[in-house]
Amino acid sequence: MSERIVVQDQTFDQERALYGSNGIDVISCRFDGPADGESALKESRDIDVRNSFFNLRYPFWHDTDLRITSCEMTDKCRAALWYTKDAVITSSKLHGIKALRECSDIVIDDCSIISPEFGWSVNDMVMRNSSAESEYFMMRSSDLRFENVSLKGKYSFQYVTDAVIENCNFDTKDSFWHAKNVTIMNSVIRGEYLAWYCENVTFENCTISGTQPLCYCKGLKLINCRMENADLAFEKSEVEADLLSPVISIKNPYSGYIRVPEVSEVIRDDENAKAEIIIK
């Protein structure tokens, strides 16, 4: 077995500074400087990066077997991880736009994410104990597991498939549009127009807040959920819902049933809206 290369306490600003590395430990280094070089560790494998600072673009493209611990990627570190497989990122800041895209087999733990357009077309990712601020968060991604994540953003989880989300707190409008095969448990979801056009999405023990939620859905289930400030809910949806709190208004649910303690208004002006509404 070849001996690992250790690069420590150095500053790099040139183009492709450590390009194509294999079996390298990068410790307490800075990727910053006037040469403004890109792609520092592109096309590398078996990389362990610790306590390092990234202020330049595209550092981790086409990498395999990557570990990032206690690192900072600034707002100038654009598109930090693209086309990378098998990466574990812990206790780090990902603060550049488009920080993760077209990646697979990713674990993110105890991280701060401030990154518009984060996580597009990612496959097989676990995120836990982290916070995120993002627009179009995780769009078109699949095989996701989120635990104890807080999110503030817009247009999140659109077109995602095969996801399990637990103990999370999301403040994000237009989320889960066109999502398929998603289960959300023990979570708080705040925002307008939740999960329109979704398919086979289940909310269990959740609190849902915001106007016009859950319209045009297929295979929608709500189990022991609370709905706050919810008006014009379930329009043209196929739904099975057991709710624990009153709803302002329900509009034209197509099929299934909605069990609710109280609803102030039921709107039925569509002859196809035949779901049963049960006041319990």
C-alpha atoms as a printed R data frame, in Angstrom:
    type eleno elety resid chain resno       x      y       z
1   ATOM     1    CA   MET     A     1   0.000  0.000   0.000
2   ATOM     2    CA   SER     A     2   1.394  3.395  -0.982
3   ATOM     3    CA   GLU     A     3   1.957  5.948   1.761
4   ATOM     4    CA   ARG     A     4  -0.500  8.806   2.002
5   ATOM     5    CA   ILE     A     5   0.546 12.270   0.949
6   ATOM     6    CA   VAL     A     6   0.123 14.932   3.649
7   ATOM     7    CA   VAL     A     7  -0.259 18.579   2.640
8   ATOM     8    CA   GLN     A     8  -0.419 20.854   5.673
9   ATOM     9    CA   ASP     A     9  -0.407 24.575   6.516
10  ATOM    10    CA   GLN     A    10  -0.077 25.708   2.901
11  ATOM    11    CA   THR     A    11  -1.862 28.282   0.731
12  ATOM    12    CA   PHE     A    12  -2.823 27.572  -2.881
13  ATOM    13    CA   ASP     A    13  -4.259 29.986  -5.431
14  ATOM    14    CA   GLN     A    14  -3.102 28.490  -8.727
15  ATOM    15    CA   GLU     A    15  -5.272 26.654 -11.253
16  ATOM    16    CA   ARG     A    16  -5.789 22.945 -10.440
17  ATOM    17    CA   ALA     A    17  -3.407 23.165  -7.497
18  ATOM    18    CA   LEU     A    18  -3.787 19.536  -6.396
19  ATOM    19    CA   TYR     A    19  -5.480 18.160  -9.496
20  ATOM    20    CA   GLY     A    20  -5.722 14.377  -9.813
21  ATOM    21    CA   SER     A    21  -4.481 13.620  -6.306
22  ATOM    22    CA   ASN     A    22  -4.830 10.084  -4.935
23  ATOM    23    CA   GLY     A    23  -4.549  9.230  -1.244
24  ATOM    24    CA   ILE     A    24  -4.004 12.755   0.094
25  ATOM    25    CA   ASP     A    25  -4.602 14.445   3.463
26  ATOM    26    CA   VAL     A    26  -5.120 18.197   3.220
27  ATOM    27    CA   ILE     A    27  -4.824 19.742   6.696
28  ATOM    28    CA   SER     A    28  -5.181 23.407   7.713
29  ATOM    29    CA   CYS     A    29  -4.695 24.739   4.192
30  ATOM    30    CA   ARG     A    30  -6.084 27.821   2.421
31  ATOM    31    CA   PHE     A    31  -7.318 27.911  -1.164
32  ATOM    32    CA   ASP     A    32  -7.279 31.638  -1.759
33  ATOM    33    CA   GLY     A    33  -5.168 34.325  -3.372
34  ATOM    34    CA   PRO     A    34  -4.550 36.644  -6.310
35  ATOM    35    CA   ALA     A    35  -4.050 33.970  -8.975
36  ATOM    36    CA   ASP     A    36  -7.740 33.108  -8.476
37  ATOM    37    CA   GLY     A    37  -7.267 29.546  -9.725
38  ATOM    38    CA   GLU     A    38 -10.108 27.069 -10.078
39  ATOM    39    CA   SER     A    39 -10.620 23.320  -9.599
40  ATOM    40    CA   ALA     A    40  -8.079 22.747  -6.821
41  ATOM    41    CA   LEU     A    41  -8.802 19.041  -6.213
42  ATOM    42    CA   LYS     A    42 -10.636 18.111  -9.396
43  ATOM    43    CA   GLU     A    43 -10.501 14.467 -10.582
44  ATOM    44    CA   SER     A    44  -9.064 13.244  -7.265
45  ATOM    45    CA   ARG     A    45  -9.795 10.182  -5.131
46  ATOM    46    CA   ASP     A    46  -9.348  9.079  -1.515
47  ATOM    47    CA   ILE     A    47  -9.126 12.642  -0.186
48  ATOM    48    CA   ASP     A    48  -9.290 13.695   3.466
49  ATOM    49    CA   VAL     A    49  -9.622 17.469   3.910
50  ATOM    50    CA   ARG     A    50  -9.635 18.954   7.416
51  ATOM    51    CA   ASN     A    51  -9.712 22.446   8.937
52  ATOM    52    CA   SER     A    52  -9.232 24.134   5.583
53  ATOM    53    CA   PHE     A    53 -10.545 27.335   3.954
54  ATOM    54    CA   PHE     A    54 -11.920 27.525   0.403
55  ATOM    55    CA   ASN     A    55 -12.420 30.910  -1.268
56  ATOM    56    CA   LEU     A    56 -11.995 29.785  -4.897
57  ATOM    57    CA   ARG     A    57 -14.328 28.090  -7.352
58  ATOM    58    CA   TYR     A    58 -15.062 24.430  -8.177
59  ATOM    59    CA   PRO     A    59 -12.704 22.689  -5.700
60  ATOM    60    CA   PHE     A    60 -14.276 19.195  -5.675
61  ATOM    61    CA   TRP     A    61 -15.419 18.158  -9.156
62  ATOM    62    CA   HIS     A    62 -15.424 14.511 -10.321
63  ATOM    63    CA   ASP     A    63 -13.984 13.288  -7.022
64  ATOM    64    CA   THR     A    64 -14.434  9.864  -5.406
65  ATOM    65    CA   ASP     A    65 -14.071  8.868  -1.748
66  ATOM    66    CA   LEU     A    66 -13.969 12.356  -0.273
67  ATOM    67    CA   ARG     A    67 -14.050 13.366   3.384
68  ATOM    68    CA   ILE     A    68 -14.437 17.029   4.393
69  ATOM    69    CA   THR     A    69 -14.280 17.912   8.096
70  ATOM    70    CA   SER     A    70 -14.408 21.320   9.817
71  ATOM    71    CA   CYS     A    71 -13.891 23.283   6.609
72  ATOM    72    CA   GLU     A    72 -15.263 26.601   5.366
73  ATOM    73    CA   MET     A    73 -16.416 27.256   1.809
74  ATOM    74    CA   THR     A    74 -17.179 30.954   1.377
75  ATOM    75    CA   ASP     A    75 -19.692 32.673  -0.895
76  ATOM    76    CA   LYS     A    76 -16.902 32.922  -3.491
77  ATOM    77    CA   CYS     A    77 -16.488 29.139  -3.480
78  ATOM    78    CA   ARG     A    78 -19.042 28.554  -6.244
79  ATOM    79    CA   ALA     A    79 -20.254 25.097  -7.226
80  ATOM    80    CA   ALA     A    80 -18.000 23.354  -4.728
81  ATOM    81    CA   LEU     A    81 -19.035 19.720  -5.307
82  ATOM    82    CA   TRP     A    82 -20.241 18.575  -8.730
83  ATOM    83    CA   TYR     A    83 -20.208 15.047 -10.213
84  ATOM    84    CA   THR     A    84 -18.653 13.658  -7.019
85  ATOM    85    CA   LYS     A    85 -19.342 10.220  -5.503
86  ATOM    86    CA   ASP     A    86 -18.989  8.860  -1.976
87  ATOM    87    CA   ALA     A    87 -18.454 12.013   0.080
88  ATOM    88    CA   VAL     A    88 -18.882 12.672   3.811
89  ATOM    89    CA   ILE     A    89 -19.056 16.327   4.902
90  ATOM    90    CA   THR     A    90 -19.134 17.092   8.620
91  ATOM    91    CA   SER     A    91 -19.010 20.226  10.811
92  ATOM    92    CA   SER     A    92 -18.462 22.466   7.794
93  ATOM    93    CA   LYS     A    93 -19.839 25.619   6.140
94  ATOM    94    CA   LEU     A    94 -21.082 25.359   2.561
95  ATOM    95    CA   HIS     A    95 -21.809 28.988   1.733
96  ATOM    96    CA   GLY     A    96 -21.298 29.216  -2.030
97  ATOM    97    CA   ILE     A    97 -24.013 29.109  -4.691
98  ATOM    98    CA   LYS     A    98 -24.782 25.702  -6.254
99  ATOM    99    CA   ALA     A    99 -22.674 23.927  -3.647
100 ATOM   100    CA   LEU     A   100 -23.791 20.388  -4.541
101 ATOM   101    CA   ARG     A   101 -24.988 19.071  -7.898
102 ATOM   102    CA   GLU     A   102 -25.092 15.791  -9.832
103 ATOM   103    CA   CYS     A   103 -23.497 13.969  -6.879
104 ATOM   104    CA   SER     A   104 -24.237 10.545  -5.336
105 ATOM   105    CA   ASP     A   105 -23.663  8.690  -2.066
106 ATOM   106    CA   ILE     A   106 -23.372 11.829   0.046
107 ATOM   107    CA   VAL     A   107 -23.550 12.278   3.837
108 ATOM   108    CA   ILE     A   108 -23.848 15.762   5.346
109 ATOM   109    CA   ASP     A   109 -23.777 16.060   9.158
110 ATOM   110    CA   ASP     A   110 -23.631 19.091  11.451
111 ATOM   111    CA   CYS     A   111 -23.204 21.568   8.598
112 ATOM   112    CA   SER     A   112 -24.318 25.122   7.804
113 ATOM   113    CA   ILE     A   113 -25.569 25.563   4.251
114 ATOM   114    CA   ILE     A   114 -26.212 28.981   2.704
115 ATOM   115    CA   SER     A   115 -26.401 28.161  -0.971
116 ATOM   116    CA   PRO     A   116 -28.949 29.101  -3.647
117 ATOM   117    CA   GLU     A   117 -29.764 26.190  -5.967
118 ATOM   118    CA   PHE     A   118 -28.282 23.635  -3.589
119 ATOM   119    CA   GLY     A   119 -28.452 19.908  -4.219
120 ATOM   120    CA   TRP     A   120 -29.835 19.613  -7.752
121 ATOM   121    CA   SER     A   121 -29.989 16.107  -9.260
122 ATOM   122    CA   VAL     A   122 -28.351 14.423  -6.281
123 ATOM   123    CA   ASN     A   123 -28.860 10.706  -5.698
124 ATOM   124    CA   ASP     A   124 -28.619  8.830  -2.385
125 ATOM   125    CA   MET     A   125 -27.975 11.515   0.211
126 ATOM   126    CA   VAL     A   126 -28.294 11.653   3.991
127 ATOM   127    CA   MET     A   127 -28.463 15.050   5.706
128 ATOM   128    CA   ARG     A   128 -28.753 15.341   9.477
129 ATOM   129    CA   ASN     A   129 -28.278 17.847  12.297
130 ATOM   130    CA   SER     A   130 -27.811 20.703   9.840
131 ATOM   131    CA   SER     A   131 -29.287 24.056   8.802
132 ATOM   132    CA   ALA     A   132 -29.886 25.347   5.295
133 ATOM   133    CA   GLU     A   133 -30.888 28.541   3.508
134 ATOM   134    CA   SER     A   134 -31.556 28.015  -0.174
135 ATOM   135    CA   GLU     A   135 -33.817 28.624  -3.160
136 ATOM   136    CA   TYR     A   136 -34.733 25.620  -5.316
137 ATOM   137    CA   PHE     A   137 -33.259 23.335  -2.633
138 ATOM   138    CA   MET     A   138 -32.693 19.668  -3.675
139 ATOM   139    CA   MET     A   139 -34.543 19.959  -6.981
140 ATOM   140    CA   ARG     A   140 -34.885 16.714  -8.989
141 ATOM   141    CA   SER     A   141 -32.996 14.656  -6.390
142 ATOM   142    CA   SER     A   142 -33.764 11.105  -5.274
143 ATOM   143    CA   ASP     A   143 -33.191  8.597  -2.480
144 ATOM   144    CA   LEU     A   144 -32.944 11.180   0.288
145 ATOM   145    CA   ARG     A   145 -32.947 10.853   4.074
146 ATOM   146    CA   PHE     A   146 -33.239 14.025   6.169
147 ATOM   147    CA   GLU     A   147 -33.122 14.026   9.982
148 ATOM   148    CA   ASN     A   148 -33.143 17.055  12.278
149 ATOM   149    CA   VAL     A   149 -32.662 19.618   9.520
150 ATOM   150    CA   SER     A   150 -33.916 23.211   9.570
151 ATOM   151    CA   LEU     A   151 -34.537 24.921   6.242
152 ATOM   152    CA   LYS     A   152 -35.439 28.455   5.223
153 ATOM   153    CA   GLY     A   153 -36.027 28.991   1.537
154 ATOM   154    CA   LYS     A   154 -38.300 28.865  -1.491
155 ATOM   155    CA   TYR     A   155 -39.275 26.227  -4.053
156 ATOM   156    CA   SER     A   156 -37.726 23.365  -2.090
157 ATOM   157    CA   PHE     A   157 -37.758 19.623  -2.862
158 ATOM   158    CA   GLN     A   158 -39.435 20.078  -6.232
159 ATOM   159    CA   TYR     A   159 -39.559 16.895  -8.332
160 ATOM   160    CA   VAL     A   160 -37.825 14.827  -5.623
161 ATOM   161    CA   THR     A   161 -38.472 11.082  -5.480
162 ATOM   162    CA   ASP     A   162 -38.067  8.424  -2.802
163 ATOM   163    CA   ALA     A   163 -37.364 10.513   0.290
164 ATOM   164    CA   VAL     A   164 -37.837 10.089   4.045
165 ATOM   165    CA   ILE     A   165 -37.844 13.235   6.184
166 ATOM   166    CA   GLU     A   166 -38.042 13.142   9.986
167 ATOM   167    CA   ASN     A   167 -37.881 15.648  12.845
168 ATOM   168    CA   CYS     A   168 -37.317 18.587  10.516
169 ATOM   169    CA   ASN     A   169 -38.431 22.214  10.511
170 ATOM   170    CA   PHE     A   170 -39.007 23.759   7.082
171 ATOM   171    CA   ASP     A   171 -40.065 27.336   6.284
172 ATOM   172    CA   THR     A   172 -40.331 27.283   2.512
173 ATOM   173    CA   LYS     A   173 -43.017 28.087  -0.045
174 ATOM   174    CA   ASP     A   174 -43.960 25.960  -3.040
175 ATOM   175    CA   SER     A   175 -42.198 22.960  -1.535
176 ATOM   176    CA   PHE     A   176 -42.540 19.320  -2.664
177 ATOM   177    CA   TRP     A   177 -44.197 20.216  -5.982
178 ATOM   178    CA   HIS     A   178 -44.366 17.114  -8.195
179 ATOM   179    CA   ALA     A   179 -42.681 15.055  -5.450
180 ATOM   180    CA   LYS     A   180 -43.172 11.276  -5.594
181 ATOM   181    CA   ASN     A   181 -42.888  8.580  -2.934
182 ATOM   182    CA   VAL     A   182 -42.039 10.843  -0.008
183 ATOM   183    CA   THR     A   183 -42.736 10.311   3.716
184 ATOM   184    CA   ILE     A   184 -42.501 13.241   6.137
185 ATOM   185    CA   MET     A   185 -42.753 12.466   9.868
186 ATOM   186    CA   ASN     A   186 -42.753 14.478  13.096
187 ATOM   187    CA   SER     A   187 -41.953 17.684  11.260
188 ATOM   188    CA   VAL     A   188 -43.133 21.294  10.917
189 ATOM   189    CA   ILE     A   189 -43.759 22.573   7.385
190 ATOM   190    CA   ARG     A   190 -44.554 26.282   6.953
191 ATOM   191    CA   GLY     A   191 -45.179 27.947   3.599
192 ATOM   192    CA   GLU     A   192 -47.643 28.626   0.841
193 ATOM   193    CA   TYR     A   193 -48.926 26.150  -1.763
194 ATOM   194    CA   LEU     A   194 -47.470 22.995  -0.212
195 ATOM   195    CA   ALA     A   195 -46.900 19.921  -2.372
196 ATOM   196    CA   TRP     A   196 -49.073 20.653  -5.389
197 ATOM   197    CA   TYR     A   197 -49.113 17.890  -8.011
198 ATOM   198    CA   CYS     A   198 -47.364 15.436  -5.678
199 ATOM   199    CA   GLU     A   199 -47.888 11.670  -5.831
200 ATOM   200    CA   ASN     A   200 -47.751  9.111  -3.011
201 ATOM   201    CA   VAL     A   201 -46.695 11.607  -0.359
202 ATOM   202    CA   THR     A   202 -47.464 10.918   3.323
203 ATOM   203    CA   PHE     A   203 -47.368 13.376   6.222
204 ATOM   204    CA   GLU     A   204 -47.422 11.738   9.665
205 ATOM   205    CA   ASN     A   205 -47.544 13.593  13.003
206 ATOM   206    CA   CYS     A   206 -46.743 16.865  11.226
207 ATOM   207    CA   THR     A   207 -47.814 20.477  11.625
208 ATOM   208    CA   ILE     A   208 -48.604 22.135   8.301
209 ATOM   209    CA   SER     A   209 -49.096 25.890   8.024
210 ATOM   210    CA   GLY     A   210 -49.986 28.142   5.099
211 ATOM   211    CA   THR     A   211 -52.504 28.946   2.405
212 ATOM   212    CA   GLN     A   212 -53.789 26.545  -0.288
213 ATOM   213    CA   PRO     A   213 -51.920 23.406   0.684
214 ATOM   214    CA   LEU     A   214 -51.980 20.001  -0.969
215 ATOM   215    CA   CYS     A   215 -53.815 20.599  -4.236
216 ATOM   216    CA   TYR     A   216 -53.875 18.384  -7.362
217 ATOM   217    CA   CYS     A   217 -52.315 15.485  -5.409
218 ATOM   218    CA   LYS     A   218 -52.564 11.735  -6.020
219 ATOM   219    CA   GLY     A   219 -52.182  9.123  -3.290
220 ATOM   220    CA   LEU     A   220 -51.887 11.796  -0.592
221 ATOM   221    CA   LYS     A   221 -52.075 10.725   3.078
222 ATOM   222    CA   LEU     A   222 -52.129 12.769   6.289
223 ATOM   223    CA   ILE     A   223 -51.930 10.828   9.555
224 ATOM   224    CA   ASN     A   224 -52.491 12.647  12.852
225 ATOM   225    CA   CYS     A   225 -51.527 16.020  11.424
226 ATOM   226    CA   ARG     A   226 -52.372 19.576  12.426
227 ATOM   227    CA   MET     A   227 -53.134 22.267   9.842
228 ATOM   228    CA   GLU     A   228 -52.810 25.970  10.654
229 ATOM   229    CA   ASN     A   229 -53.969 28.916   8.507
230 ATOM   230    CA   ALA     A   230 -55.021 26.392   5.892
231 ATOM   231    CA   ASP     A   231 -57.593 27.647   3.424
232 ATOM   232    CA   LEU     A   232 -58.711 26.253   0.058
233 ATOM   233    CA   ALA     A   233 -57.008 23.000   0.969
234 ATOM   234    CA   PHE     A   234 -56.987 19.738  -1.025
235 ATOM   235    CA   GLU     A   235 -58.353 21.157  -4.290
236 ATOM   236    CA   LYS     A   236 -58.719 18.350  -6.865
237 ATOM   237    CA   SER     A   237 -56.716 15.948  -4.710
238 ATOM   238    CA   GLU     A   238 -57.020 12.222  -4.055
239 ATOM   239    CA   VAL     A   239 -56.567 12.217  -0.282
240 ATOM   240    CA   GLU     A   240 -56.904 10.219   2.917
241 ATOM   241    CA   ALA     A   241 -56.533 12.639   5.842
242 ATOM   242    CA   ASP     A   242 -56.960 12.323   9.609
243 ATOM   243    CA   LEU     A   243 -56.544 15.806  11.046
244 ATOM   244    CA   LEU     A   244 -56.248 16.952  14.664
245 ATOM   245    CA   SER     A   245 -57.098 20.636  14.186
246 ATOM   246    CA   PRO     A   246 -59.732 22.782  12.438
247 ATOM   247    CA   VAL     A   247 -59.288 23.885   8.825
248 ATOM   248    CA   ILE     A   248 -60.405 27.255   7.441
249 ATOM   249    CA   SER     A   249 -61.707 25.887   4.146
250 ATOM   250    CA   ILE     A   250 -61.614 22.790   1.972
251 ATOM   251    CA   LYS     A   251 -62.183 23.091  -1.765
252 ATOM   252    CA   ASN     A   252 -63.253 20.369  -4.175
253 ATOM   253    CA   PRO     A   253 -61.297 17.327  -2.965
254 ATOM   254    CA   TYR     A   254 -61.751 14.685  -5.666
255 ATOM   255    CA   SER     A   255 -61.679 11.356  -3.850
256 ATOM   256    CA   GLY     A   256 -60.986  9.657  -0.536
257 ATOM   257    CA   TYR     A   257 -61.851 11.213   2.809
258 ATOM   258    CA   ILE     A   258 -60.897 14.026   5.174
259 ATOM   259    CA   ARG     A   259 -61.594 13.587   8.885
260 ATOM   260    CA   VAL     A   260 -61.374 16.943  10.632
261 ATOM   261    CA   PRO     A   261 -62.614 18.368  13.985
262 ATOM   262    CA   GLU     A   262 -64.039 21.472  12.312
263 ATOM   263    CA   VAL     A   263 -64.021 23.212   8.948
264 ATOM   264    CA   SER     A   264 -65.351 26.734   8.526
265 ATOM   265    CA   GLU     A   265 -66.219 26.357   4.842
266 ATOM   266    CA   VAL     A   266 -66.554 23.506   2.370
267 ATOM   267    CA   ILE     A   267 -66.543 24.582  -1.272
268 ATOM   268    CA   ARG     A   268 -68.023 22.151  -3.769
269 ATOM   269    CA   ASP     A   269 -68.488 23.736  -7.172
270 ATOM   270    CA   ASP     A   270 -66.928 20.911  -9.197
271 ATOM   271    CA   GLU     A   271 -69.128 17.905  -9.961
272 ATOM   272    CA   ASN     A   272 -66.088 15.608  -9.764
273 ATOM   273    CA   ALA     A   273 -65.284 16.598  -6.164
274 ATOM   274    CA   LYS     A   274 -66.642 13.529  -4.350
275 ATOM   275    CA   ALA     A   275 -64.268 13.031  -1.402
276 ATOM   276    CA   GLU     A   276 -66.033 12.494   1.926
277 ATOM   277    CA   ILE     A   277 -65.572 15.164   4.600
278 ATOM   278    CA   ILE     A   278 -66.189 13.788   8.073
279 ATOM   279    CA   ILE     A   279 -66.554 16.109  11.067
280 ATOM   280    CA   LYS     A   280 -65.383 14.085  14.041
